[in-house]
Amino acid sequence: MIKSIIFDLGGVYFTNGTIEAVKKISKKYNLNPEELSNFFGTQSEIGKLYRQGRFTSKMFWTEFEKKFKLKVNEGNLTKLWISCYQPIESTINLIKKLRKKRIKIYFLSDNVKERSQHLQSKFNFLENFDGGIFSHEVGLTKSDGIEIFKIALKRTKNMPTEVIFIDDNENYVETAKMLGINGVHFKNAKELEKELKHFLM
């Protein structure tokens, strides 16, 4: 019996704002989109440190300037990045349906402090969750392996077989499965609802 479902945020609850931000910033400064995407994500040491809460926003953008040999306005680029995230209404509606069935809903997100605070201030999204984990609060990202998933599982107070993890990154879904957690690779909310019926029947 499924008692808890853990959702990723970016790309599942919100649109993938980092992809959109990379498009805009790469165009603005004539940068290679793939190289920029790697820098912003956990593929780079800088991106990972930022999401782990070990780098401040200022430190992150200072490294950005060094790598790409640019001088930028940290505040403006932070706002641009954050503004690219928008709630996915179909996912939110599904979450509300699940909560009515008394299923606990959690989040697990590789997220930086500024973005999580801004999105909460603007959209009050935390009201749709029973709890969750931001990577910057625990010093770990999903790309670090199973440790952050262990923490998430402990927060649910459930057995692994009683939990589902949902992410648009299939690699992270596979990591969760290593702990015995059920995993679903997110494509869109309609497909997700179909997938969940197999677990909730």
Secondary structure, DSSP 8 states (H G I E B T S, - for coil): ---EEEE-SBTTTB--HHHHHHHHHHHHHT--HHHHHHHHSTTSHHHHHHHTTSS-HHHHHHHHHHHHT----HHHHHHHHHHT--B-HHHHHHHHHHHHTT-EEEEEE---HHHHHHHHHHH-GGGG-SEEEEHHHHT--GGG-THHHHHHHHHHTS-GGGEEEEES-HHHHHHHHTTT-EEEE-S-HHHHHHHHHHHH-
